[in-house]
Amino acid sequence: MARPAPTLQQRKTFALIRILGGLVAGCYLGYVVLVNLAAGAAFEGQLLFTALVAVAGFGYAVWYLRELSAVAREERARQGRR
């Protein structure tokens, strides 16, 4: 049985939560990398992996920013029809 499609408000809320989650993760992990580099740690191994995960967090936020933009376009299109 097919589930109903999420409403625009639900899609907007989910996108905002994912954007904030990606930004928080990216900022926190980026901070961890910078603090460790400032303390003299070598940029290799776990620190390199942490930096890559931070970049992935920012990429996740950007991806869902596109989703939020699509929702906004759909909202404008629906308001234009009224």
LUMROFI-635635 format. One record per residue (C-alpha): residue in one letter; x, y, z. Coordinates in steps of 0.02 Angstrom, whole numbers, padded with zeros to 5 digits, always signed. Example, Ala and Ser with C-alpha at 12.3 -4.5 7.8 and 13.67 -1.06 7.14 Angstrom:
! residues 2
A+00615-00225+00390 S+00684-00053+00357 
This chain:
! residues 82
M+00000+00000+00000 A+00070+00170-00049 R+00101+00301+00083 P+00038+00477+00053 A+00167+00603-00004 P+00229+00722+00130 T+00154+00896+00130 L+00257+01049+00085 Q+00263+01098+00268 Q+00330+00927+00316 R+00460+00931+00178 K+00513+01105+00234 T+00529+01049+00415 F+00629+00893+00370 A+00746+00993+00258 L+00776+01125+00394 I+00815+00991+00523 R+00938+00907+00406 I+01019+01073+00359 L+01042+01120+00542 G+01108+00946+00583 G+01236+00952+00442 L+01292+01126+00492 V+01310+01082+00676 A+01407+00923+00635 G+01518+01012+00510 C+01554+01158+00626 Y+01590+01049+00777 L+01703+00929+00683 G+01790+01074+00596 Y+01821+01151+00767 V+01893+00986+00829 V+02010+00979+00679 L+02068+01159+00700 V+02098+01140+00887 N+02200+00982+00859 L+02301+01064+00720 A+02334+01215+00832 A+02394+01095+00968 G+02521+01024+00846 A+02438+00862+00792 A+02485+00794+00622 F+02351+00806+00488 E+02340+00620+00455 G+02244+00466+00508 Q+02097+00503+00622 L+02114+00691+00606 L+02107+00680+00418 F+01954+00569+00429 T+01873+00692+00549 A+01905+00833+00425 L+01826+00731+00285 V+01672+00696+00391 A+01659+00882+00430 V+01661+00920+00243 A+01530+00784+00218 G+01421+00869+00351 F+01429+01033+00258 G+01392+00943+00095 Y+01240+00862+00176 A+01177+01033+00230 V+01203+01103+00054 W+01111+00955-00024 Y+00958+00984+00085 L+00969+01171+00054 R+00930+01126-00126 E+00778+01028-00065 L+00721+01178+00037 S+00740+01287-00117 A+00633+01166-00218 V+00498+01171-00083 A+00500+01361-00087 R+00479+01360-00277 E+00331+01241-00261 E+00252+01353-00128 R+00270+01506-00239 A+00197+01411-00386 R+00046+01357-00283 Q+00018+01534-00218 G+00027+01600-00395 R-00116+01486-00449 R-00234+01552-00316 
